Amino acid sequence: MHWLKFFIVLITLTGLTACTQDKVETGANIAAKDYSRPLPEGRRALVRITDPDRMPDLESAWKGRDLFLRDSMDESISWFDKESTLEWYPHEGIDHARARASVVAMRELILESSDSESFQRQLLEQFDVYESIGCDGDGTVLFTGYFSPVLDGKTQPTDEDDTPLYLRPSDLVTHPSTGEPLGRLQADGTMAPWPGRREIESGDLFDGTELVWVEDPLTAYIAHVNGSAKIRMEDGTHMFVGYDGKTDGEYKGLGVSLVESGLADPTELSLPTVRRLYKRHPEQVSELILDNDCYVFFREYDGGTWPSGSLGFPVTTERTVATDKSVYPRGGVVLVDTTTNTFGGSRPFTQFMLDQDTGGAIRAPGRADLYMGTGSAAEILAGGQYAEGKLYYFFLKPDQVASVNERWVSP
C-alpha cells in the first residue's frame, strides 16, 4: 500500500476551480481543477456505458496485453478465492461472485482471443462496461504515479543514519474494515487524538519501538508517503518494510509547504527537486516535513510479497492501479486511458490494469495512482506522472456469472 503521496501536489496549490475536460491533458497544461472533489451524495462512482461513443479504445488495450497482465489477473483471482474478501462486497451494486467471475472471464478472453476484432465483439457481448464519473461527472480522472523506494538503513542509530521508522503502537485504533485511524486508546477506554508529527519526533513517545534507522528525515518521509520500502542493510542483507497504520493527524503535503515557504516553484515540483532542496537546505526542509501531522507506522514482512499492495499481494509495474476503495470496488480489471512518462518523453497509455491498491492521497473518484515499479528509475517516472484521462471497469453480465465461476480452475 502507498500512502500520502507528497510531491505531486499541484492540485492543492491553487484555489481548485470547477473540473472540466475537453481532451487528455498533462503536466503544466492542466488548469487547476478539483480532482479531489468527493463523490456527490447519492451518486455512484461508476456509470454503465450505453452510448457507443463513450466506449474505450479496446483494440489498443488488447494489443498491449502481456504476461504481466496475466499474472496480475491471477493475483486478483487468488485474492477473490479467500473467504475474507467477501466483506468488501457487494459494492457499487456488484456482488462478490460477479466481481470474481469478471476477472476470470476477462482473463480467458484476453488470452484466448485470436484477434482484436474477435476480442472486442466477445467483450461487448459478455460484459457491461462502466465509466468513472471522475471529478466532474464527465469522466475526468487525474492519474499520478507511485513507486517502491530502495533505501539504506541500519538496525542501530549512527551518525549517518539517525532517523527511525517506528513499529505500530498498541494504542493505535483503526476501523476494522477500512483501516482508517480512529484515535488513540486511553487507559479509561476513551479515545483521544494522536499528537502531531512535531511532538512525536521531538519526544520519546515511541522509544524502544524503532524498526530500522535510515539516513535522514527526508528518507524516512519518502518511506512514509509510499508506505513500503526495500532497505539495504550494512551487512548486505535486505529488510522489507510495509505500512501498518497511521495517526489521525491532518495531512499536509511537503510540496505545499515548500511552495508556501518560497523554497520551491510550483511548476518545478518533483521528488528529485525535493531531494536537491534538502541537500541545500536540510534544516528548513526538515522543519517543513513537521507540518504534516499524519504519521505512518511500519512492520517488517517477507520479501517474497514485496512490494505488497493493500490487498496483501505484490503489485505489478504498470498493471496495478490504486484508487479510493470507499468508492471503487477492489480487485477488478480496469482500463486506463491517459498519458504516461518515459525517459524519451510522454506516450499514450491505453492499458488494462487491475485495481489492487489504495493511497492516502487518493480519496475521490477523480484520482488514481499508477504503480511505476521499484528503485531510482521508477522514482523519476512516478515523480513526473501527472495527466488527465479516463477510467473504465468491466463486469460480466449477470446471466453468465454462475457458469464462469463453476468452470474456473486456478492454473
N, C-alpha and C positions, 0 to 999 in steps of 0.2 A: 504494500500500500504506500502511496506517496501522499504527503500532506503539506499544506501551507506553502505552496509554490510562491517564491518571493521575488524573482527577478523579472517575470513577465507581469508587469504591474501598470502598464499604460492605461488600462481600463479604469483604474482607480485614481488616476492623477488629474482627472478633469471633472467637470460637472455632470457628466453622463447624461446625454440627451436621449431623445427617443430613438429606438433602434429601427433602422430601415435598411434595405439592401436591394441594389439593382444588379449586382454581379459579385462574384467572389473577389474579395479584396485582401490585400496582405499588408503587414507592417505599417509603415507611415501613411499609406494610402487610406487607412481606416479612420474615419471620423470617430469622435467619442460617442460610444453607444452603451446602453445599459445591458451588457451581456449577462450581468448577474441579476437581472430582474427576476424576482420569484415567480413561480408558477401561479398564475391567477387563480383565485379561489373558485372551486367548482369545475376547473378545467383539467384535462389530462394532457400529459406532455407529448403523447403520440396520437396522431390522427391517421386513420386508414385512408390511403390514396384511392380516389375514384376517378380523378381526372388523368387520362393518359399522359398529358403534357407535363405532369409533375413527377412522373416516374424517373428513377435514377438511371445512370448510364450502366446498365447491367453488362453490356459487352466488354467495356474496359475493365470492370471489376473481375469478370470471369477470366479474361486474358492474364490478369495479374495473379492468378492462383499459384500456389507453390506448396511444398511440403510443410513449411512453417504454418501455413493456414490450416492444413490438415491436422497437424499436431496441436494447434491451438484449439481447434474444434473438439479434438479428443479430450483435451483437458476439461473443457466445459461439460462434455457429456459425462465424464467420470465424476465431476462435481455434482451434476444433477442426480447421479445414481446414489448419492449419500442421503440418508433419511433426514439429516439435519437441514437440508436445503428446502424442505417442504415449508418451513416457516416463512420463507420470503415470497411465497405465492398464496393466493392469486395477487397479481399486480397489473395495473392498467387493464383489468378485465381479462388477463391471460392467466390460466391456471398452470400448475406445475407440470402436468402431463403434456400440455400443449407446448410449453416452453422447451421441455426436453426433446420432444418429437421434432420440433422445428430445427434444432441443431442437427439431429440425426439425419433428417431428410435433406437438409441443405448440404451436409457432408456428402451424402450419396450423390446428390445432383451435381455438385461441383466436380467430384472425382470421376463420375461415370458418363457425363455428357460428352458426346463425340465432337460437338462444335458449339459455337456461340449461339447460333440460331436455335438449336435444339434446347440448349440450356435456358435461354430466355423464355421460350414457349412453355416449357415444363414448369419453370418457376412461377410464371403468372397463372398457370392452371392450378398449381398446388398451394401457393402461398398468398396470404394477404400482406401487402406492403404498407408499412406505416412510416410517416414522416414526422420528425420532431417539429413542434411548433416554434422552437428556438426562442430567441429573446423578444421577438416582435410579433408572434403569431403567424409569421410567414416563412418560418423555417431557418432563420439566420442563426447559426451557431459559430461561436469563436473557438477555434482549435489551437491550443497551445501544446507544448511538449514537456515531457519529463524524462528523467534518466536515473540510473542507479550509479551513484558515485563509488569510486575506489579510493580509499583514504589510507593514510599511515597512522598507526596507533601503538599504544603500549599498555601493559597491564598495570603499571605503576607510573605515577607522575614524574616527569623530569623537567629540566629547564626548557627543553624544546617542546615537550608535549605535556601541557598542564591544564587542559580543559576537558572535563569529564562528560561522558554520556551516562545518564542515570537509568537504573532499573525502575520499573513501575512501583510506586509506593503502595503499601497495603491499604491506605485510607482513601485512595482514588476510587470513586464510584462512577460507573458508566452505565448507560442504558443497556439492558441485556440483549436487545435486538440490534440497535443501530450503532452501539459503541460510543455514542456521544457522551461527553463528560457531564455528570450531574452535580458534582461538587466534591467536597472533602468531608468524610465522615468524622464526626466529633465523638468524644467519649460518651456523651449522653445520648447518642443516637441521632442527633440532629445533623443537618448538612450545612456547610459553610463554603463560601467561595475560596478558591485557591489564591495564594499570594501571586503577585506578578513576577515576571522574569527578573526584574531588578532585585527584588527581595530574595528570590531563590538563589541567584548567582552570587549575591553578596553575603549570604548567611551560611549556616551549617545544617539546613533543613534535611538534606539528603546525604549527609556524611555517612560513609560506610556502605552506600548503595551504588558506588561507581562501577559501571560495567567495563569501561575502557576509557583511556585517556587519548585525546587527539591534540593536534598541533596548536590550535588557537580557537577563539570564539567563532570566527567565520567558518572554519572547517566543521565545528560542531553544529553550527546553524545550517550548513548545507545538508548534513545528515538529518537534522530536524525537518527541513522543508521537503525532503524527498522520502523520508520515512524508512529508509533502509540504506545499508552501505556494506560494501566488502572492505574489510580493514586489514591491511598488510601489517603483521606484527614483526617485531625486531628479530625474532628467531626464524623468519622466513615462512611461518605458517599464516593462515588467514582466519579471521573471525568474521562471521556473518551476523549482522545485527538488523533487527527489524522493529517496526512500530509496535508499541504495546500500550498505547493510550496517551492522552494529552490532558492538560488542565483546562478549566473553563474560562481562562482569561481571554480578553479581546485580541483578535489577530490584527496586526498591522504589518504590512509587507515592508521589508527593508528598502525596496526600491522607492516606496513612497517617502520614507524617512530621509533617504539620500537626496531626493529631489527637493523636499521641503527645506533641508539644511543648506542647499546650494552646492553640495558636493558633486551632484550628478545632473546631467542634462537628460530630460525625459525621453528625448529622441534617440539616445545612445545607450539605453539601459540593456544590459545583458550580464550574464554571470561572469564572463571574462572581464568586463568593465568593473564589476563589483570587486573582483579579485585585485585588479590593479589599484583601485581606490584604497583597498585595505592595506596594500603594501606601502602606499604613500601616507595614509592617514589611519594607522591601526587603532589609535585611541579613540578617534572620532567615530569611526565605523563601529567599533565595539560598543560605544555608548549608544549609537543608534539602534543596534541589534536589541538592546534592552527595552526599546519602545514596544516590542512585540510581546505581549503578556501571555500568549498561548505557548505552553511549554510541553515538549514531546518526550516521552519515555520509551525505552528500548528493552528488547530481550535478545539473547543470543539464540540462533537456531541453525539447523542443519544446512550446510551449504548446498546440499542436493536440491533444495527447494528455492534457492536464491536465484534471481530476485523474485520474491513472492509478492503477489498482489493480495487484495483484500479478500479474495475468495479462497486463499490458502494454498495456491499452487503457483508455479513460476509464470511470470508474464512473458510475452513474446514480442521482440522488436518489430515494430510497425504492424503488429497483428493484435495487440491489446490496446483498448481504449478505456480511459477512466471517465466515469460520469457520476452525476449525483444520483445515488441509489434510492433517495426518497422519491424521485420522480421517474426514474428509468428502471426497467427490470434487469436482473442480474443474469449473466452467463450467455446471453443470446448472440446470434450473428447480426452484425450491423454492416451497413455500407457507409463509408466516409467519403465525401466528395469535397475536396478542398485543395489547397496548395501547400507543399512542404518544401523545406530547405534541403539542398545538397551542398557539397563543397564546391560545386560548379555553378551554383545558382538555384533558383526556385524551379519547381516542376509541378505539373498537375498530379494530384493524388486522388485516384478513384479506386478504392480498395475495400474488399471485405475484411472485417476485423471482428473481434469478439469483445463484448462488454464485460470485462473481467477485473476491473479495479475501481477504486474511488479516490477522491482527492479532497483535502481540506479546503482548498480554494475553489473547488468545482462544486458549486452549490446552486445550480439553476439549470433549467432546460436549455439555456443559451450558451452553456460552457461544456467543453470536453477536452481531454488531455490525451495526446498520442504518446505511447511509450516508444522512446528512441534508442534504448539499449543501455550498455554499461560503459563506464570509463570516459576518458577525456574527449574522444571524438563525438560520442553521444551527447556529452555535455554541451559542446558547441552547437550541435544541431537542435537540441532541445531549447537552448537559450535563445535561438533565433526563430523559433516556431511561433508564429502569430498570424493567423489567417482565418478569414471567414469561410464558411462552407455550409454543407447540408449533412444531416444525419438521418439514416433510414434503418428501420428494424423489419425483420421478416418473421412472420408467424404462420405456421402451417394451417391450412383451412381445417376447421374443427372436425369435419367428417372423415379426415384421414389420420387423425391423431392415434387412435387405438391400434390400427394396423401397423403403423410405423413403430410404435413402442413395443409391440409384441414381437416383431421380426428382428429387432436390432440385437446383435450380439457384439459386445466390445471386441475390437481387434486385439 
